[in-house]
Amino acid sequence: MPLDPANPPGLHAPALGGAAREGLCTDCGVSRMGDGKACGRACQFIRPDYPALERAAHGRSADPERGEEGFFGPYRAMHRARLTAPAEGAQWTGITTALAARLLETGAVDAVLTVAPDPEDRWKPLPVIVTDPAALAQCRGMRMGYAPLVALLEPARAAGHRRIAMIGIPCQVYALRALEAELGFERIFVIGTPCSDNTTTENFHTFLKLLDPKPETISYLEFRADYRLELRFDDGRPGRTIPFLRLPISKLPADFFPMTCKTCVDYTNRLADITVGYMAGDGDQWVIVRNRRGAELLQLLEGELQTRPFADKGKRRGPVAGFLKNTERAAGGLPLRAMPDWARPIAAWLQPRIGPRGLEFARARVEMKAIETVLHLRRAHPARMKNMVPDHVWRLVAPYGIAPEPGERREEGDTQP
């Protein structure tokens, strides 16, 4: 079957380990696999070891003194790029699905593990095993919600696939890397996408209802690097954009974003072979080639990409410091700006003109996520600080006066959870 939706009822029910009971589970799929103890060694939210997995995946760990690795993780090269012929229905220009399609077309892999839209809900992610490159067109676009993608590793192996690719978000990729050596595949290519915040599909529909009187007609949604949310519709109406500062965030519940997303330590998918996102693309796509396999992947699109120099404008210090204060003020809720309504249109006009752009925008978002991680863990799960916050996060928050308190940092040689 070219596109095999691994029937969710056929998967094991998710296990309810300690992290899951505390609301720190994204249902990546590991808990649905046959090994009930796999979560303990594969979960990003229990005791992550990024340096070790970076060395296994890339041959070395990130060097904070090398280029932008202190922000974005290990890499060989970064590009601002777009497909010369954008793919119809793609979220940006279609680089991610084009890479996966080329892998299948060239026979480099037997199958691609990714997500498609659920037949009953275009926004709900459905884990699928794809063996026909043409079927990947069905997987283009954004989904919102949990998807036990890693659980497909077992049915993919049972089907005889030995060379596979996976398109995943950071928590899924971390789990894959932690288990990779014991899975028995001949080769695995990992195409990663950055992930800032996820939520349940049901919560996402609540957000859509606040954006438009006919939410069922929204066919495309994207948070753009120009500080605007873009919407497109399938009822004939023209698309429109909404400045970030005018979004109805104050009407969302405080727990709209789960604790996992508030405490994620890997915004840029640093364990993928290649990361494809938007943050530093400034209207194009941002491609981070992390290792030899990533370079091999990008070579598959030779002659099909347009590249431009990165933008690097504005200053992130003020916005990030403001985010820190707002997050502290929110006390676990959504970080809202205390701004009068009359000032919002002015700020919305100024933000894309003088705010961080390009690489500086990406650095700002990475620092904001690091700050969010430390503040929310301190408030909600202080006992987990020692094991969940890796060194690269502490380095990111240090310029803003945040440092580990006694007992919050794992000491070298400490093997106790």
Secondary structure in CASP SS format (residue, H / E / C, confidence):
PFRMAT SS
TARGET T0000
AUTHOR 0000-0000-0000
METHOD secondary structure of the structure
MODEL  1
M C 1.00
P C 1.00
L E 1.00
D E 1.00
P E 1.00
A C 1.00
N C 1.00
P H 1.00
P H 1.00
G H 1.00
L C 1.00
H C 1.00
A C 1.00
P C 1.00
A C 1.00
L C 1.00
G C 1.00
G H 1.00
A H 1.00
A H 1.00
R H 1.00
E C 1.00
G C 1.00
L C 1.00
C C 1.00
T C 1.00
D C 1.00
C C 1.00
G C 1.00
V H 1.00
S H 1.00
R H 1.00
M C 1.00
G C 1.00
D C 1.00
G C 1.00
K C 1.00
A H 1.00
C H 1.00
G H 1.00
R H 1.00
A H 1.00
C C 1.00
Q C 1.00
F C 1.00
I C 1.00
R C 1.00
P C 1.00
D C 1.00
Y H 1.00
P H 1.00
A H 1.00
L H 1.00
E H 1.00
R H 1.00
A H 1.00
A H 1.00
H H 1.00
G C 1.00
R C 1.00
S C 1.00
A C 1.00
D C 1.00
P C 1.00
E C 1.00
R C 1.00
G C 1.00
E C 1.00
E H 1.00
G H 1.00
F H 1.00
F H 1.00
G C 1.00
P C 1.00
Y C 1.00
R C 1.00
A E 1.00
M E 1.00
H E 1.00
R E 1.00
A E 1.00
R E 1.00
L E 1.00
T C 1.00
A C 1.00
P C 1.00
A C 1.00
E C 1.00
G C 1.00
A C 1.00
Q C 1.00
W C 1.00
T C 1.00
G C 1.00
I H 1.00
T H 1.00
T H 1.00
A H 1.00
L H 1.00
A H 1.00
A H 1.00
R H 1.00
L H 1.00
L H 1.00
E H 1.00
T C 1.00
G C 1.00
A C 1.00
V C 1.00
D C 1.00
A E 1.00
V E 1.00
L E 1.00
T E 1.00
V E 1.00
A E 1.00
P E 1.00
D E 1.00
P C 1.00
E C 1.00
D E 1.00
R E 1.00
W E 1.00
K E 1.00
P E 1.00
L E 1.00
P E 1.00
V E 1.00
I E 1.00
V E 1.00
T C 1.00
D C 1.00
P H 1.00
A H 1.00
A H 1.00
L H 1.00
A H 1.00
Q H 1.00
C H 1.00
R C 1.00
G C 1.00
M C 1.00
R C 1.00
M C 1.00
G C 1.00
Y C 1.00
A C 1.00
P C 1.00
L H 1.00
V H 1.00
A H 1.00
L H 1.00
L H 1.00
E H 1.00
P H 1.00
A H 1.00
R H 1.00
A H 1.00
A C 1.00
G C 1.00
H C 1.00
R C 1.00
R E 1.00
I E 1.00
A E 1.00
M E 1.00
I E 1.00
G E 1.00
I C 1.00
P H 1.00
C H 1.00
Q H 1.00
V H 1.00
Y H 1.00
A H 1.00
L H 1.00
R H 1.00
A H 1.00
L H 1.00
E H 1.00
A H 1.00
E H 1.00
L C 1.00
G C 1.00
F C 1.00
E C 1.00
R E 1.00
I E 1.00
F E 1.00
V E 1.00
I E 1.00
G E 1.00
T C 1.00
P C 1.00
C C 1.00
S C 1.00
D C 1.00
N C 1.00
T C 1.00
T C 1.00
T H 1.00
E H 1.00
N H 1.00
F H 1.00
H H 1.00
T H 1.00
F H 1.00
L H 1.00
K H 1.00
L H 1.00
L H 1.00
D C 1.00
P C 1.00
K C 1.00
P H 1.00
E H 1.00
T H 1.00
I E 1.00
S E 1.00
Y E 1.00
L E 1.00
E E 1.00
F E 1.00
R C 1.00
A C 1.00
D C 1.00
Y C 1.00
R E 1.00
L E 1.00
E E 1.00
L E 1.00
R E 1.00
F E 1.00
D C 1.00
D C 1.00
G C 1.00
R C 1.00
P C 1.00
G C 1.00
R E 1.00
T E 1.00
I E 1.00
P E 1.00
F H 1.00
L H 1.00
R H 1.00
L C 1.00
P C 1.00
I H 1.00
S H 1.00
K H 1.00
L C 1.00
P C 1.00
A C 1.00
D C 1.00
F C 1.00
F C 1.00
P C 1.00
M H 1.00
T H 1.00
C H 1.00
K H 1.00
T C 1.00
C C 1.00
V C 1.00
D C 1.00
Y C 1.00
T C 1.00
N C 1.00
R C 1.00
L C 1.00
A C 1.00
D C 1.00
I E 1.00
T E 1.00
V E 1.00
G E 1.00
Y C 1.00
M C 1.00
A C 1.00
G C 1.00
D C 1.00
G C 1.00
D C 1.00
Q E 1.00
W E 1.00
V E 1.00
I E 1.00
V E 1.00
R C 1.00
N C 1.00
R H 1.00
R H 1.00
G H 1.00
A H 1.00
E H 1.00
L H 1.00
L H 1.00
Q H 1.00
L C 1.00
L C 1.00
E C 1.00
G C 1.00
E C 1.00
L E 1.00
Q E 1.00
T E 1.00
R E 1.00
P C 1.00
F C 1.00
A C 1.00
D E 1.00
K E 1.00
G C 1.00
K C 1.00
R C 1.00
R H 1.00
G H 1.00
P H 1.00
V H 1.00
A H 1.00
G H 1.00
F H 1.00
L H 1.00
K H 1.00
N H 1.00
T H 1.00
E H 1.00
R H 1.00
A H 1.00
A C 1.00
G C 1.00
G C 1.00
L C 1.00
P C 1.00
L C 1.00
R C 1.00
A C 1.00
M C 1.00
P C 1.00
D H 1.00
W H 1.00
A H 1.00
R H 1.00
P H 1.00
I H 1.00
A H 1.00
A H 1.00
W H 1.00
L H 1.00
Q H 1.00
P H 1.00
R H 1.00
I H 1.00
G C 1.00
P C 1.00
R E 1.00
G E 1.00
L H 1.00
E H 1.00
F H 1.00
A H 1.00
R H 1.00
A H 1.00
R H 1.00
V H 1.00
E H 1.00
M H 1.00
K H 1.00
A H 1.00
I H 1.00
E H 1.00
T H 1.00
V H 1.00
L H 1.00
H H 1.00
L H 1.00
R H 1.00
R H 1.00
A H 1.00
H C 1.00
P H 1.00
A H 1.00
R H 1.00
M H 1.00
K H 1.00
N H 1.00
M H 1.00
V C 1.00
P C 1.00
D H 1.00
H H 1.00
V H 1.00
W H 1.00
R H 1.00
L H 1.00
V H 1.00
A H 1.00
P H 1.00
Y H 1.00
G C 1.00
I C 1.00
A C 1.00
P C 1.00
E C 1.00
P C 1.00
G C 1.00
E C 1.00
R C 1.00
R C 1.00
E C 1.00
E C 1.00
G C 1.00
D C 1.00
T C 1.00
Q C 1.00
P C 1.00
END
